[in-house]
Amino acid sequence: MSDLMRIGRSAMNAAYAQLQTTGQNIANAATPGYVRREVVLQEAGDDSPQGWTGRGVDAVAVRRIYDEFLVRESVATKAGAAQDAARSESLARLDRLFADGEGGLGAGFDDLVSAFTDLSAKPADPSARSAVLARADAFATRAAVLDGRLVELRDSAQGQLQAEVQKANDKLASLALVNRRIGEARGASGEPNALLDQRDKLLADLNGTLRANATIAQDGTVTVTSQRGEPLVVGAAASRLSVSADALDPSKLSIAVVRGNGVTLPMEGTEVGGRLAGLMRFATQDVDAARYEVGRLVASVAGAFNGQQSLGIDATGQAGQPMFALGAPVATGAPANAGTGQFAVAVADPSVLKASDYELSWDGAQYSLRRLSDNVVQTLPGLPATVEGLQLSSAGGTPAAGDRFLIRSASAFAAGARSLLTNPDRIATAVPVTAETGASNAGDVRAASLEVNAIVPATVATVTITFTGPNTFDVVGAGTGNPSGLSFTPGMTLAFNGWSMTLAGTPAAGDTLRIAQTASPAADNRNARAMQALGDAAMVDGQKVIDRYAALVGDIGTRTQSAKTAGDMSQRIHEDAERARTEMSGVNLDEEAARLLQYQQAYQAAAKVIATANEMFRSLLQAAG
């Protein structure tokens, strides 16, 4: 009787344990990180002379339904999905910034060119001149505002990066604490299932921030390393991440691992993973690429219009003044430099500028210049040197071997963009000299074109060309040297005093051409037409402004779409991995409800066994008297 009673009692205890575990599963079905559990049963047998009769069942443990491979895959794919999502979200904001076709920089340039089109038709009209100034100011303002918004996007990403680093440090510290608690719990009976769930949840959350490789020991503790193998958590000790200003560019942030002994090891963006990697790539590559291109566009436009202004005269007859100002390029030494070298940077040719900043370094024997946009390095034979539209020169001091200098060029131009002209009369619509054909000429010789290449003191001096025959001529005027007996060829070019003129037609003896100062500069539109023509000029490293701007918008759109596609794909991969893990370890309420009925019936049946044994014992007592 006692054996039957013991069997029933063990069955009841086992069914009760199963009911408790099932209830725990149901209660935590929506708890993040919870892993489904089941009771491990073992037959309680007894070898006796009558054979193996059995002594019921033992509930030996409550175990997690867990597959380490599926968990590892889910955690790893989460890091990739988080990285792509962070970059995609940031790029979507950048794309929206350039999506405004009517209020964008390209539209501002078109408006400026259109204003010069109107001005070339009515050069003396005050309203047309005022419209040019308004469009020039709007273009410069848009450039400066756009650059400011780009800086805001970069700073926002870096702010998120700092927050993510703090999250990572919290998770690393929590994992070290969980490791210690798991080690302590191992001395007690049973598995520390709640701590193991917490461990896996922390690993998953950590991989949302950075890529962390985990190795689970036999005792359940975890060792966490970075993507490049740097230890982050070992036992109850945790390293931490630090954020600091970049060693070369203080406006940017860099990440390092700080070990418990204080040793600091820098980490590249490609070594981080997770949201940190996505934010770093956006802040240091995507935003920079847009800023560099905007800066180059603005510098090219400003250089072209300022240059054309300098070749004309305004409504008062004065030489044209610059129309635009830019942020000045500057070279700053890295804080760790040992030398005292200083360098000056100036724009030599805005039409060949590259969309990049630079790093200048000195190895003790020669200078090297690295283009930051694509890491192309070139060696400089010495200074001063003109490289890609920039003039580099020493400004004093002596550099030490290993010194580095950041040259802000493309990133500096748009930030300081502004319109300089405030008086409409100061727009140089006129060319300072005019070619006049002699009234009594017998031939049809004429000036096919007259261009001013530079204004010098003698530019407006009167120069007379007199043909002594159909094939010869003399030149008289200040700055010419008064050459005589020159041979005439149709299509030939004469150049004096900063201007050049192409001759055409057939002269007769006694014919004259006279180059004289423009009599009414306010009504002259020749330089205004030249500025209008800049709309179709290849002024941006061999390309038109509007084409280069369209390429910039297209590049941002391509980056955004590619990042979204990568994000969607990596998210699907993570969802598939998480689905596989959930199918193994997650709680299915329908299945748990069915198990609940099953264990309830088992409990009732075990109670029936006990009741039967009790009835049999009573019958035996009655039979015995």
Summary of the structure (lengths in Angstrom):
residues: 625
radius of gyration: 41.1
end to end distance: 17.8
largest distance: 163.3
contacts: 2086
relative contact order: 0.14
helix: 47%
strand: 22%
